[in-house]
Amino acid sequence: MPDQNVAPTTPLPRYGTVATSGDANQNGKRPAAALEWAPRKKPEISDPLVHHGRHFGRTVFAFANVHALILDGLAAREGEIPATAEERRERRVFVKLLDMIPNFEDLLHISPADRVSTFALLKGANAARSDDTRTLKSAVVDWIAPPDNQPLQPRIPHNSKINRGFNHDVTGALLCPTNLDWNNVENRNALRNKEIIPGGTDWPLFLYRDEKYDPEDAWRGLLRGRLLVLGFKHVFIAPSSAEESSRATRAGNARLHGMTRVTPASIAYIATQIRFALSSSSTFCRTNKDGESELFYHSILELLEDPDEIEEVKALLAWWDKRVFPAASNGVRIAPANSALARIKARHVALKDTQANVES
């Protein structure tokens, strides 16, 4: 005999049918059916400050204390004169930040210590650095592979840092400081055994074109290395643009932010990322003894912002723009005299001349 104290259960709908409005649970809500659409997820609204923060970290300053930067920048607006070179740089960075974000200065005057805004900018910068670190770790393995598409020997896994750095002949040669000879067995062993630990100002050979350093002219080929160009295209144009035949179909970071010129900070940023990708360090740390990524970044940026080096820097930036943003470079494009475009324009000129002669 059935238990009379048990309430009768609501019969389940047949498989393949949808519950009707009469089928309700005890809360008065319709039960979910297997063939019904799930509730539509509300689209997440992207914070524009996070968006700007990503570009700020890549192209203006990668390791900024954003909150302190804003407070100091606002103080400068009130007439305080920077006393040191570091403070002058902070002011320049602050001005670039204001130029980058529409109406940001007005927002700061309303709430100058708004930690929500500074957190959003910092979140964007950190997220961009993390994304680039992750993707470049894999991409750089393909870029340093032999030209015949054979794997490196010994093999370097795309997702591991164990066999990189001075532990591998290829990455070790690229990371070797310019003042050391990687082919010297004593130097090589000292680097591998960490008897010699290159610091942030010990620049590696990969910064130079064809990894060739001229001690008599340290500017020759500097920051023109192949890996730097590939890394820049990977981050700012599209990952596939680093290949010979690009198959990119989405707008890259440069286009999303209206970037048409290479900045000194963007070169320093890519150099820092490539250096870390080649290294055996598993964690991107700003000040760890083995990497000193922040010091390395600062050392390059200081050179590129040095007024005494302005002529060399102008030539360097023009070299970069020509390779990365050729459409926006200052080069003048002249159509050949026998091209289709030139012939069409010549025809229009001839027609106008004929018409002018008839009217006269």
VEXVOMI-61226 format. One record per residue (C-alpha): residue in three letters; chain; x, y, z. Coordinates in nm, 2 decimals, decimal comma. Layout:
<rs>
+------+-----+--------+--------+--------+
| type | mol |      X |      Y |      Z |
+------+-----+--------+--------+--------+
|  ALA |   A |      X |      Y |      Z |
...
+------+-----+--------+--------+--------+
</rs>
This chain:
<rs>
+------+-----+--------+--------+--------+
| type | mol |      X |      Y |      Z |
+------+-----+--------+--------+--------+
|  MET |   A |   0,00 |   0,00 |   0,00 |
|  PRO |   A |   0,15 |   0,33 |  -0,10 |
|  ASP |   A |   0,25 |   0,58 |   0,18 |
|  GLN |   A |  -0,03 |   0,83 |   0,21 |
|  ASN |   A |   0,20 |   1,09 |   0,37 |
|  VAL |   A |   0,41 |   1,13 |   0,05 |
|  ALA |   A |   0,29 |   1,40 |  -0,19 |
|  PRO |   A |   0,22 |   1,28 |  -0,54 |
|  THR |   A |   0,51 |   1,37 |  -0,77 |
|  THR |   A |   0,47 |   1,58 |  -1,08 |
|  PRO |   A |   0,51 |   1,36 |  -1,39 |
|  LEU |   A |   0,82 |   1,43 |  -1,59 |
|  PRO |   A |   0,78 |   1,54 |  -1,95 |
|  ARG |   A |   0,85 |   1,28 |  -2,21 |
|  TYR |   A |   1,20 |   1,27 |  -2,36 |
|  GLY |   A |   1,22 |   1,50 |  -2,65 |
|  THR |   A |   0,94 |   1,73 |  -2,53 |
|  VAL |   A |   0,95 |   2,07 |  -2,36 |
|  ALA |   A |   0,78 |   2,14 |  -2,03 |
|  THR |   A |   0,47 |   2,34 |  -2,06 |
|  SER |   A |   0,38 |   2,65 |  -1,86 |
|  GLY |   A |   0,17 |   2,43 |  -1,63 |
|  ASP |   A |   0,47 |   2,22 |  -1,53 |
|  ALA |   A |   0,61 |   2,42 |  -1,24 |
|  ASN |   A |   0,82 |   2,33 |  -0,94 |
|  GLN |   A |   0,75 |   2,42 |  -0,58 |
|  ASN |   A |   0,90 |   2,77 |  -0,62 |
|  GLY |   A |   0,66 |   2,85 |  -0,90 |
|  LYS |   A |   0,94 |   2,84 |  -1,17 |
|  ARG |   A |   0,94 |   2,62 |  -1,47 |
|  PRO |   A |   1,19 |   2,34 |  -1,45 |
|  ALA |   A |   1,47 |   2,33 |  -1,70 |
|  ALA |   A |   1,42 |   2,10 |  -1,99 |
|  ALA |   A |   1,70 |   1,92 |  -2,17 |
|  LEU |   A |   1,61 |   2,06 |  -2,51 |
|  GLU |   A |   1,55 |   2,42 |  -2,40 |
|  TRP |   A |   1,81 |   2,69 |  -2,46 |
|  ALA |   A |   2,01 |   2,78 |  -2,15 |
|  PRO |   A |   1,96 |   3,13 |  -2,01 |
|  ARG |   A |   2,15 |   3,38 |  -2,23 |
|  LYS |   A |   2,46 |   3,50 |  -2,06 |
|  LYS |   A |   2,49 |   3,87 |  -2,03 |
|  PRO |   A |   2,78 |   4,00 |  -2,23 |
|  GLU |   A |   3,07 |   4,13 |  -2,02 |
|  ILE |   A |   3,13 |   4,50 |  -2,06 |
|  SER |   A |   3,50 |   4,57 |  -2,12 |
|  ASP |   A |   3,65 |   4,84 |  -1,91 |
|  PRO |   A |   3,80 |   5,10 |  -2,15 |
|  LEU |   A |   4,07 |   5,17 |  -1,89 |
|  VAL |   A |   4,18 |   4,81 |  -1,89 |
|  HIS |   A |   4,19 |   4,83 |  -2,27 |
|  HIS |   A |   4,41 |   5,14 |  -2,25 |
|  GLY |   A |   4,62 |   4,99 |  -1,98 |
|  ARG |   A |   4,72 |   4,70 |  -2,21 |
|  HIS |   A |   4,86 |   4,95 |  -2,47 |
|  PHE |   A |   5,02 |   5,17 |  -2,20 |
|  GLY |   A |   5,23 |   4,89 |  -2,06 |
|  ARG |   A |   5,34 |   4,78 |  -2,40 |
|  THR |   A |   5,42 |   5,12 |  -2,56 |
|  VAL |   A |   5,47 |   5,38 |  -2,29 |
|  PHE |   A |   5,60 |   5,22 |  -1,97 |
|  ALA |   A |   5,59 |   4,86 |  -1,86 |
|  PHE |   A |   5,67 |   4,87 |  -1,49 |
|  ALA |   A |   5,50 |   5,19 |  -1,37 |
|  ASN |   A |   5,34 |   5,23 |  -1,03 |
|  VAL |   A |   5,03 |   5,38 |  -1,18 |
|  HIS |   A |   4,88 |   5,52 |  -0,86 |
|  ALA |   A |   5,20 |   5,70 |  -0,76 |
|  LEU |   A |   5,24 |   5,81 |  -1,13 |
|  ILE |   A |   4,90 |   5,98 |  -1,13 |
|  LEU |   A |   4,94 |   6,15 |  -0,80 |
|  ASP |   A |   5,28 |   6,29 |  -0,89 |
|  GLY |   A |   5,16 |   6,39 |  -1,23 |
|  LEU |   A |   4,87 |   6,59 |  -1,09 |
|  ALA |   A |   5,11 |   6,76 |  -0,84 |
|  ALA |   A |   5,32 |   6,86 |  -1,14 |
|  ARG |   A |   5,02 |   7,02 |  -1,30 |
|  GLU |   A |   5,00 |   7,24 |  -1,00 |
|  GLY |   A |   5,35 |   7,38 |  -1,05 |
|  GLU |   A |   5,59 |   7,15 |  -0,88 |
|  ILE |   A |   5,91 |   7,12 |  -1,07 |
|  PRO |   A |   6,07 |   6,78 |  -1,10 |
|  ALA |   A |   6,41 |   6,77 |  -0,93 |
|  THR |   A |   6,56 |   6,45 |  -1,07 |
|  ALA |   A |   6,59 |   6,27 |  -1,41 |
|  GLU |   A |   6,36 |   6,00 |  -1,27 |
|  GLU |   A |   6,09 |   6,25 |  -1,18 |
|  ARG |   A |   6,12 |   6,41 |  -1,53 |
|  ARG |   A |   6,06 |   6,08 |  -1,69 |
|  GLU |   A |   5,76 |   6,02 |  -1,47 |
|  ARG |   A |   5,61 |   6,35 |  -1,59 |
|  ARG |   A |   5,67 |   6,25 |  -1,95 |
|  VAL |   A |   5,50 |   5,92 |  -1,89 |
|  PHE |   A |   5,21 |   6,09 |  -1,72 |
|  VAL |   A |   5,16 |   6,33 |  -2,01 |
|  LYS |   A |   5,16 |   6,03 |  -2,25 |
|  LEU |   A |   4,90 |   5,86 |  -2,04 |
|  LEU |   A |   4,67 |   6,16 |  -2,05 |
|  ASP |   A |   4,71 |   6,18 |  -2,43 |
|  MET |   A |   4,63 |   5,82 |  -2,47 |
|  ILE |   A |   4,29 |   5,82 |  -2,27 |
|  PRO |   A |   4,02 |   6,07 |  -2,38 |
|  ASN |   A |   3,89 |   6,28 |  -2,09 |
|  PHE |   A |   4,11 |   6,10 |  -1,84 |
|  GLU |   A |   4,24 |   6,43 |  -1,69 |
|  ASP |   A |   3,89 |   6,55 |  -1,62 |
|  LEU |   A |   3,82 |   6,22 |  -1,45 |
|  LEU |   A |   4,13 |   6,26 |  -1,23 |
|  HIS |   A |   4,04 |   6,61 |  -1,12 |
|  ILE |   A |   3,71 |   6,47 |  -1,00 |
|  SER |   A |   3,87 |   6,18 |  -0,82 |
|  PRO |   A |   4,25 |   6,21 |  -0,83 |
|  ALA |   A |   4,31 |   5,91 |  -0,60 |
|  ASP |   A |   4,06 |   5,69 |  -0,77 |
|  ARG |   A |   4,21 |   5,34 |  -0,70 |
|  VAL |   A |   3,95 |   5,18 |  -0,92 |
|  SER |   A |   4,09 |   5,36 |  -1,22 |
|  THR |   A |   4,45 |   5,29 |  -1,14 |
|  PHE |   A |   4,37 |   4,93 |  -1,07 |
|  ALA |   A |   4,20 |   4,90 |  -1,41 |
|  LEU |   A |   4,51 |   5,04 |  -1,59 |
|  LEU |   A |   4,74 |   4,82 |  -1,39 |
|  LYS |   A |   4,52 |   4,52 |  -1,46 |
|  GLY |   A |   4,54 |   4,59 |  -1,83 |
|  ALA |   A |   4,92 |   4,63 |  -1,83 |
|  ASN |   A |   4,97 |   4,31 |  -1,63 |
|  ALA |   A |   4,73 |   4,11 |  -1,84 |
|  ALA |   A |   4,90 |   4,22 |  -2,16 |
|  ARG |   A |   5,24 |   4,13 |  -2,03 |
|  SER |   A |   5,11 |   3,79 |  -1,91 |
|  ASP |   A |   4,95 |   3,72 |  -2,25 |
|  ASP |   A |   5,27 |   3,81 |  -2,44 |
|  THR |   A |   5,49 |   3,61 |  -2,21 |
|  ARG |   A |   5,28 |   3,30 |  -2,27 |
|  THR |   A |   5,26 |   3,32 |  -2,65 |
|  LEU |   A |   5,62 |   3,43 |  -2,71 |
|  LYS |   A |   5,74 |   3,14 |  -2,50 |
|  SER |   A |   5,61 |   2,90 |  -2,77 |
|  ALA |   A |   5,67 |   3,12 |  -3,07 |
|  VAL |   A |   6,04 |   3,18 |  -3,01 |
|  VAL |   A |   6,11 |   2,81 |  -3,03 |
|  ASP |   A |   6,00 |   2,81 |  -3,39 |
|  TRP |   A |   6,19 |   3,13 |  -3,47 |
|  ILE |   A |   6,53 |   2,99 |  -3,35 |
|  ALA |   A |   6,48 |   2,65 |  -3,52 |
|  PRO |   A |   6,71 |   2,55 |  -3,81 |
|  PRO |   A |   6,60 |   2,70 |  -4,15 |
|  ASP |   A |   6,52 |   2,35 |  -4,29 |
|  ASN |   A |   6,23 |   2,32 |  -4,04 |
|  GLN |   A |   6,42 |   2,05 |  -3,84 |
|  PRO |   A |   6,37 |   2,05 |  -3,46 |
|  LEU |   A |   6,64 |   2,20 |  -3,24 |
|  GLN |   A |   6,90 |   1,95 |  -3,11 |
|  PRO |   A |   6,85 |   1,89 |  -2,82 |
|  ARG |   A |   6,49 |   1,96 |  -2,86 |
|  ILE |   A |   6,33 |   2,25 |  -2,67 |
|  PRO |   A |   5,96 |   2,20 |  -2,58 |
|  HIS |   A |   5,73 |   2,48 |  -2,67 |
|  ASN |   A |   5,57 |   2,48 |  -2,32 |
|  SER |   A |   5,87 |   2,44 |  -2,10 |
|  LYS |   A |   6,17 |   2,66 |  -2,00 |
|  ILE |   A |   6,39 |   2,38 |  -1,86 |
|  ASN |   A |   6,62 |   2,34 |  -2,17 |
|  ARG |   A |   6,65 |   2,71 |  -2,25 |
|  GLY |   A |   6,89 |   2,98 |  -2,14 |
|  PHE |   A |   7,25 |   2,88 |  -2,10 |
|  ASN |   A |   7,16 |   2,52 |  -2,08 |
|  HIS |   A |   7,12 |   2,50 |  -2,46 |
|  ASP |   A |   7,38 |   2,60 |  -2,72 |
|  VAL |   A |   7,14 |   2,80 |  -2,94 |
|  THR |   A |   6,96 |   3,00 |  -2,67 |
|  GLY |   A |   7,29 |   3,03 |  -2,48 |
|  ALA |   A |   7,46 |   3,19 |  -2,78 |
|  LEU |   A |   7,17 |   3,43 |  -2,82 |
|  LEU |   A |   7,17 |   3,53 |  -2,45 |
|  CYS |   A |   7,55 |   3,55 |  -2,42 |
|  PRO |   A |   7,66 |   3,90 |  -2,31 |
|  THR |   A |   7,84 |   4,10 |  -2,57 |
|  ASN |   A |   8,16 |   4,11 |  -2,36 |
|  LEU |   A |   8,19 |   3,73 |  -2,35 |
|  ASP |   A |   8,27 |   3,48 |  -2,62 |
|  TRP |   A |   8,02 |   3,19 |  -2,61 |
|  ASN |   A |   8,26 |   2,97 |  -2,81 |
|  ASN |   A |   8,50 |   2,99 |  -2,52 |
|  VAL |   A |   8,44 |   2,67 |  -2,32 |
|  GLU |   A |   8,54 |   2,84 |  -1,99 |
|  ASN |   A |   8,29 |   3,12 |  -2,05 |
|  ARG |   A |   8,02 |   2,88 |  -2,15 |
|  ASN |   A |   8,07 |   2,66 |  -1,84 |
|  ALA |   A |   8,08 |   2,96 |  -1,61 |
|  LEU |   A |   7,75 |   3,08 |  -1,75 |
|  ARG |   A |   7,59 |   2,74 |  -1,71 |
|  ASN |   A |   7,72 |   2,69 |  -1,36 |
|  LYS |   A |   7,61 |   3,04 |  -1,26 |
|  GLU |   A |   7,97 |   3,14 |  -1,18 |
|  ILE |   A |   7,89 |   3,43 |  -1,41 |
|  ILE |   A |   7,54 |   3,57 |  -1,38 |
|  PRO |   A |   7,47 |   3,84 |  -1,64 |
|  GLY |   A |   7,29 |   4,14 |  -1,50 |
|  GLY |   A |   7,02 |   4,37 |  -1,65 |
|  THR |   A |   7,28 |   4,59 |  -1,81 |
|  ASP |   A |   7,48 |   4,30 |  -1,96 |
|  TRP |   A |   7,31 |   4,32 |  -2,30 |
|  PRO |   A |   7,28 |   3,99 |  -2,50 |
|  LEU |   A |   7,39 |   3,93 |  -2,85 |
|  PHE |   A |   7,03 |   3,88 |  -2,99 |
|  LEU |   A |   6,98 |   4,25 |  -2,96 |
|  TYR |   A |   7,22 |   4,30 |  -3,26 |
|  ARG |   A |   7,17 |   4,23 |  -3,63 |
|  ASP |   A |   7,29 |   3,88 |  -3,70 |
|  GLU |   A |   7,41 |   3,86 |  -3,34 |
|  LYS |   A |   7,73 |   4,06 |  -3,44 |
|  TYR |   A |   7,86 |   4,31 |  -3,19 |
|  ASP |   A |   8,13 |   4,57 |  -3,29 |
|  PRO |   A |   8,31 |   4,69 |  -2,97 |
|  GLU |   A |   8,44 |   4,98 |  -3,17 |
|  ASP |   A |   8,09 |   5,09 |  -3,27 |
|  ALA |   A |   7,84 |   4,96 |  -3,02 |
|  TRP |   A |   7,55 |   5,13 |  -3,20 |
|  ARG |   A |   7,60 |   4,93 |  -3,52 |
|  GLY |   A |   7,32 |   4,68 |  -3,56 |
|  LEU |   A |   7,19 |   4,75 |  -3,21 |
|  LEU |   A |   6,82 |   4,67 |  -3,15 |
|  ARG |   A |   6,79 |   4,55 |  -3,51 |
|  GLY |   A |   6,80 |   4,18 |  -3,43 |
|  ARG |   A |   6,58 |   3,94 |  -3,63 |
|  LEU |   A |   6,41 |   3,80 |  -3,31 |
|  LEU |   A |   6,31 |   4,16 |  -3,21 |
|  VAL |   A |   6,13 |   4,22 |  -3,53 |
|  LEU |   A |   5,95 |   3,89 |  -3,52 |
|  GLY |   A |   5,85 |   3,95 |  -3,16 |
|  PHE |   A |   5,72 |   4,30 |  -3,24 |
|  LYS |   A |   5,51 |   4,17 |  -3,53 |
|  HIS |   A |   5,38 |   3,89 |  -3,32 |
|  VAL |   A |   5,26 |   4,12 |  -3,04 |
|  PHE |   A |   5,15 |   4,43 |  -3,22 |
|  ILE |   A |   5,05 |   4,32 |  -3,57 |
|  ALA |   A |   4,94 |   3,95 |  -3,54 |
|  PRO |   A |   5,11 |   3,63 |  -3,44 |
|  SER |   A |   5,10 |   3,50 |  -3,79 |
|  SER |   A |   5,25 |   3,82 |  -3,93 |
|  ALA |   A |   5,59 |   3,70 |  -3,81 |
|  GLU |   A |   5,57 |   3,43 |  -4,07 |
|  GLU |   A |   5,66 |   3,48 |  -4,44 |
|  SER |   A |   5,30 |   3,46 |  -4,55 |
|  SER |   A |   5,07 |   3,62 |  -4,30 |
|  ARG |   A |   4,72 |   3,48 |  -4,27 |
|  ALA |   A |   4,59 |   3,73 |  -4,01 |
|  THR |   A |   4,22 |   3,81 |  -4,04 |
|  ARG |   A |   4,17 |   4,00 |  -3,71 |
|  ALA |   A |   4,29 |   4,35 |  -3,63 |
|  GLY |   A |   4,61 |   4,34 |  -3,43 |
|  ASN |   A |   4,70 |   4,53 |  -3,12 |
|  ALA |   A |   4,86 |   4,82 |  -3,31 |
|  ARG |   A |   4,55 |   4,87 |  -3,53 |
|  LEU |   A |   4,31 |   4,84 |  -3,23 |
|  HIS |   A |   4,50 |   5,13 |  -3,06 |
|  GLY |   A |   4,57 |   5,34 |  -3,37 |
|  MET |   A |   4,94 |   5,27 |  -3,35 |
|  THR |   A |   5,13 |   5,37 |  -3,67 |
|  ARG |   A |   5,48 |   5,43 |  -3,52 |
|  VAL |   A |   5,72 |   5,23 |  -3,32 |
|  THR |   A |   5,80 |   5,38 |  -2,98 |
|  PRO |   A |   6,12 |   5,35 |  -2,78 |
|  ALA |   A |   5,93 |   5,19 |  -2,50 |
|  SER |   A |   5,78 |   4,93 |  -2,73 |
|  ILE |   A |   6,12 |   4,83 |  -2,85 |
|  ALA |   A |   6,24 |   4,79 |  -2,49 |
|  TYR |   A |   5,93 |   4,59 |  -2,40 |
|  ILE |   A |   5,98 |   4,34 |  -2,69 |
|  ALA |   A |   6,35 |   4,31 |  -2,61 |
|  THR |   A |   6,26 |   4,23 |  -2,25 |
|  GLN |   A |   6,00 |   3,97 |  -2,35 |
|  ILE |   A |   6,23 |   3,80 |  -2,60 |
|  ARG |   A |   6,51 |   3,79 |  -2,34 |
|  PHE |   A |   6,27 |   3,61 |  -2,10 |
|  ALA |   A |   6,14 |   3,37 |  -2,36 |
|  LEU |   A |   6,49 |   3,26 |  -2,44 |
|  SER |   A |   6,59 |   3,22 |  -2,07 |
|  SER |   A |   6,54 |   2,92 |  -1,85 |
|  SER |   A |   6,35 |   3,13 |  -1,59 |
|  SER |   A |   6,01 |   2,99 |  -1,53 |
|  THR |   A |   5,85 |   3,31 |  -1,38 |
|  PHE |   A |   5,86 |   3,66 |  -1,52 |
|  CYS |   A |   6,00 |   3,85 |  -1,22 |
|  ARG |   A |   6,09 |   4,21 |  -1,23 |
|  THR |   A |   6,39 |   4,20 |  -1,00 |
|  ASN |   A |   6,50 |   3,84 |  -0,96 |
|  LYS |   A |   6,88 |   3,79 |  -0,94 |
|  ASP |   A |   6,89 |   3,56 |  -1,25 |
|  GLY |   A |   6,69 |   3,80 |  -1,47 |
|  GLU |   A |   6,67 |   4,16 |  -1,36 |
|  SER |   A |   6,40 |   4,22 |  -1,62 |
|  GLU |   A |   6,31 |   4,56 |  -1,50 |
|  LEU |   A |   6,67 |   4,68 |  -1,49 |
|  PHE |   A |   6,72 |   4,54 |  -1,84 |
|  TYR |   A |   6,41 |   4,72 |  -1,97 |
|  HIS |   A |   6,52 |   5,05 |  -1,80 |
|  SER |   A |   6,87 |   5,03 |  -1,94 |
|  ILE |   A |   6,74 |   5,01 |  -2,30 |
|  LEU |   A |   6,48 |   5,28 |  -2,25 |
|  GLU |   A |   6,72 |   5,52 |  -2,09 |
|  LEU |   A |   6,95 |   5,49 |  -2,39 |
|  LEU |   A |   6,66 |   5,55 |  -2,63 |
|  GLU |   A |   6,55 |   5,85 |  -2,44 |
|  ASP |   A |   6,90 |   6,00 |  -2,40 |
|  PRO |   A |   6,91 |   6,34 |  -2,57 |
|  ASP |   A |   7,27 |   6,28 |  -2,66 |
|  GLU |   A |   7,17 |   5,98 |  -2,87 |
|  ILE |   A |   6,89 |   6,15 |  -3,06 |
|  GLU |   A |   7,04 |   6,11 |  -3,41 |
|  GLU |   A |   7,10 |   5,74 |  -3,36 |
|  VAL |   A |   6,76 |   5,69 |  -3,21 |
|  LYS |   A |   6,59 |   5,87 |  -3,50 |
|  ALA |   A |   6,76 |   5,64 |  -3,75 |
|  LEU |   A |   6,67 |   5,34 |  -3,54 |
|  LEU |   A |   6,30 |   5,43 |  -3,52 |
|  ALA |   A |   6,29 |   5,50 |  -3,90 |
|  TRP |   A |   6,44 |   5,16 |  -3,96 |
|  TRP |   A |   6,17 |   5,00 |  -3,74 |
|  ASP |   A |   5,88 |   5,19 |  -3,89 |
|  LYS |   A |   5,99 |   5,09 |  -4,24 |
|  ARG |   A |   5,98 |   4,72 |  -4,14 |
|  VAL |   A |   5,67 |   4,72 |  -3,92 |
|  PHE |   A |   5,45 |   5,00 |  -4,04 |
|  PRO |   A |   5,56 |   5,05 |  -4,41 |
|  ALA |   A |   5,22 |   5,20 |  -4,50 |
|  ALA |   A |   5,28 |   5,48 |  -4,25 |
|  SER |   A |   5,65 |   5,54 |  -4,32 |
|  ASN |   A |   5,77 |   5,87 |  -4,48 |
|  GLY |   A |   5,87 |   5,70 |  -4,80 |
|  VAL |   A |   5,72 |   5,85 |  -5,11 |
|  ARG |   A |   5,56 |   5,60 |  -5,35 |
|  ILE |   A |   5,58 |   5,69 |  -5,72 |
|  ALA |   A |   5,39 |   5,48 |  -5,96 |
|  PRO |   A |   5,61 |   5,36 |  -6,26 |
|  ALA |   A |   5,54 |   5,55 |  -6,58 |
|  ASN |   A |   5,42 |   5,24 |  -6,76 |
|  SER |   A |   5,19 |   5,12 |  -6,47 |
|  ALA |   A |   4,81 |   5,09 |  -6,51 |
|  LEU |   A |   4,76 |   5,37 |  -6,26 |
|  ALA |   A |   5,00 |   5,61 |  -6,43 |
|  ARG |   A |   4,83 |   5,54 |  -6,77 |
|  ILE |   A |   4,48 |   5,61 |  -6,63 |
|  LYS |   A |   4,60 |   5,94 |  -6,48 |
|  ALA |   A |   4,78 |   6,04 |  -6,80 |
|  ARG |   A |   4,46 |   5,97 |  -7,00 |
|  HIS |   A |   4,26 |   6,21 |  -6,77 |
|  VAL |   A |   4,53 |   6,48 |  -6,81 |
|  ALA |   A |   4,51 |   6,44 |  -7,19 |
|  LEU |   A |   4,13 |   6,46 |  -7,19 |
|  LYS |   A |   4,14 |   6,78 |  -6,98 |
|  ASP |   A |   4,40 |   6,94 |  -7,21 |
|  THR |   A |   4,19 |   6,85 |  -7,52 |
|  GLN |   A |   3,87 |   6,99 |  -7,36 |
|  ALA |   A |   4,05 |   7,31 |  -7,26 |
|  ASN |   A |   4,18 |   7,36 |  -7,62 |
|  VAL |   A |   3,83 |   7,31 |  -7,76 |
|  GLU |   A |   3,68 |   7,56 |  -7,52 |
|  SER |   A |   3,95 |   7,82 |  -7,60 |
+------+-----+--------+--------+--------+
</rs>
